[in-house]
Amino acid sequence: MPSRGVISNFRILSVCTLLSRILGLVRDMAVAAIFGGGPVLDAFIVAFRLPNLARQLFGEGALSTAFLPIFVRDMERHGNETARQTLSAVTFTVAGILSGIVLLGEGAIWSQLSVQPEGTQLALVLEFLAVLLPYMVFICLSALLSAALHSLRQFLWPGLVPVVLNVVWIVGVFIAAQSTENDRLRALLMSASIV
């Protein structure tokens, strides 16, 4: 029979996941109501995919897979302090590397924007990507730290991250909708709220 801790952790993750999915649906409905379909929303979605892809590759993929065994080994063999030091070192290293990638990416985006005709689909994607690219640092670090917390059997905070993101996104959509009638500016405001 499963222990109370397992059942409690299952409940926490289930409630957080359900809440996140419901809020994700509300978020998508709000975005659809404000933007409908069209080139602005299409450009936003394309721009949002790049930081999300980085999260899947780095935060939830190879990085977590490589890091977690080292973190758990350090905790078991050398104690919490050594494991904390390992986590800090990896977190700061990843933050530095991702920040460097963002800076290089921003430079490339702005140089490309300077030669793009305004109003083209590529220009829209680049504008939104310029705002959303720093999100990559935060979401990758969030995924890394969530994996570390999961290994410590801490499930509440990692479970709440997508809930908070969805709430902030929904608020950003409504602020953008109230601020202007221009879809491009609305999408830029929504992008800024996500970061």
C-alpha positions in Angstrom: 0.0 0.0 0.0 1.4 3.5 -0.9 2.6 5.6 2.0 0.8 8.8 3.0 3.7 10.9 1.6 3.2 9.3 -1.8 -0.5 9.9 -1.8 0.0 13.5 -0.5 2.5 14.3 -3.2 0.2 12.7 -5.8 -2.6 15.0 -4.7 -0.4 18.1 -4.8 0.8 17.3 -8.3 -2.7 16.4 -9.5 -4.3 19.6 -8.2 -1.5 21.8 -9.5 -1.6 20.0 -12.9 -5.4 20.3 -13.1 -5.3 24.0 -12.1 -2.6 24.7 -14.6 -4.6 23.0 -17.4 -7.7 24.9 -16.6 -5.9 28.2 -16.4 -4.1 27.3 -19.7 -7.5 26.8 -21.3 -8.7 30.2 -19.9 -5.4 31.7 -21.2 -5.9 30.3 -24.7 -9.5 31.5 -24.7 -8.5 35.0 -23.6 -5.8 35.2 -26.3 -8.2 33.9 -28.9 -10.9 36.4 -27.8 -8.5 39.3 -27.9 -6.5 38.5 -31.1 -8.7 36.0 -33.0 -6.6 34.5 -35.8 -4.2 36.3 -38.0 -0.7 37.3 -38.7 0.0 39.0 -35.3 -1.0 35.9 -33.3 0.8 33.6 -35.7 4.0 35.7 -35.3 3.7 35.6 -31.5 3.2 31.8 -31.5 6.3 31.3 -33.7 8.4 33.7 -31.5 7.2 31.9 -28.3 8.3 28.5 -29.6 12.0 29.3 -29.5 12.3 29.9 -25.8 9.9 27.0 -25.1 12.1 24.8 -27.3 15.1 25.8 -25.2 13.2 24.9 -22.1 12.4 21.4 -23.5 16.0 20.9 -24.6 17.9 22.4 -21.7 15.6 22.7 -18.7 13.7 19.5 -19.0 15.9 17.5 -21.4 19.6 16.8 -21.5 20.6 19.3 -18.7 18.2 17.9 -16.1 19.1 14.3 -17.1 22.8 15.0 -16.7 22.5 17.1 -13.6 20.0 15.2 -11.4 22.2 12.1 -10.8 25.1 14.3 -9.8 22.9 16.3 -7.4 21.4 13.2 -5.8 24.8 11.6 -5.5 26.3 14.6 -3.8 23.4 14.7 -1.4 23.6 11.1 -0.5 27.4 10.9 -0.2 28.4 14.4 1.0 25.2 15.9 2.5 22.9 18.8 1.8 25.6 21.5 1.8 27.6 19.9 -1.0 24.5 19.3 -3.0 23.4 22.9 -2.5 26.9 24.1 -3.7 26.5 21.8 -6.8 23.1 23.2 -7.5 24.3 26.8 -7.1 27.3 26.2 -9.4 25.2 24.6 -12.1 22.4 27.2 -11.8 24.9 30.1 -12.1 26.7 28.4 -15.0 23.5 27.8 -16.9 22.3 31.3 -16.2 25.5 32.7 -17.5 25.5 30.6 -20.6 21.8 31.3 -21.4 22.3 35.0 -20.7 25.1 35.0 -23.2 23.0 33.2 -25.8 20.2 35.8 -25.1 22.6 38.7 -25.6 24.0 37.3 -28.8 20.4 36.5 -30.0 19.2 40.0 -29.2 22.1 41.5 -31.2 21.3 39.3 -34.2 17.6 40.1 -33.9 18.1 43.8 -33.7 20.5 43.8 -36.6 18.1 41.8 -38.7 15.2 44.1 -37.7 17.1 47.1 -38.9 17.1 45.8 -42.5 13.6 44.2 -42.4 10.7 46.2 -43.9 8.3 47.1 -41.1 5.0 45.2 -41.0 6.3 42.0 -42.6 5.6 38.7 -41.0 9.3 38.2 -40.3 9.6 41.6 -38.7 6.7 40.8 -36.4 8.3 37.5 -35.4 11.6 39.2 -34.7 9.9 42.0 -32.6 8.1 39.4 -30.4 11.2 37.3 -30.2 13.3 40.3 -29.1 10.9 40.6 -26.1 10.4 36.9 -25.4 14.0 35.7 -25.7 14.9 36.6 -22.0 12.1 34.3 -21.0 14.3 31.5 -22.1 16.7 32.1 -19.2 13.9 32.2 -16.6 12.0 29.2 -17.8 15.1 27.0 -18.2 16.3 27.8 -14.7 12.8 27.2 -13.4 12.8 23.8 -15.0 16.2 23.0 -13.6 15.3 24.1 -10.1 12.0 22.2 -10.3 13.9 19.0 -11.2 16.1 19.6 -8.1 13.1 20.1 -5.9 11.4 17.0 -7.3 14.5 15.0 -6.3 14.1 16.4 -2.8 10.4 15.2 -2.9 9.2 18.8 -2.9 6.3 19.1 -5.3 4.2 22.1 -4.4 6.5 24.9 -5.7 7.4 23.2 -9.0 3.7 22.4 -9.5 2.8 26.0 -8.9 5.2 27.4 -11.5 2.9 26.8 -14.5 -0.1 28.0 -12.5 1.6 31.3 -11.8 2.8 31.6 -15.4 -0.8 31.1 -16.7 -2.2 33.7 -14.2 0.4 36.3 -15.2 -0.2 35.6 -18.8 -4.0 36.0 -18.4 -3.5 39.3 -16.5 -1.1 40.4 -19.3 -3.7 39.6 -22.0 -6.4 41.7 -20.2 -4.0 44.6 -19.6 -3.0 44.5 -23.2 -6.6 44.4 -24.3 -7.4 47.5 -22.2 -4.3 49.4 -23.2 -4.7 49.7 -27.0 -6.6 48.6 -30.0 -3.4 47.8 -32.0 -2.9 44.0 -32.1 0.8 44.4 -32.6 1.2 46.5 -29.4 -1.2 44.2 -27.6 1.0 41.2 -28.5 4.1 43.1 -27.4 2.5 43.9 -24.1 1.4 40.3 -23.6 5.0 39.2 -24.5 6.4 41.6 -21.9 4.1 40.3 -19.2 5.2 36.7 -19.8 8.9 37.6 -19.3 
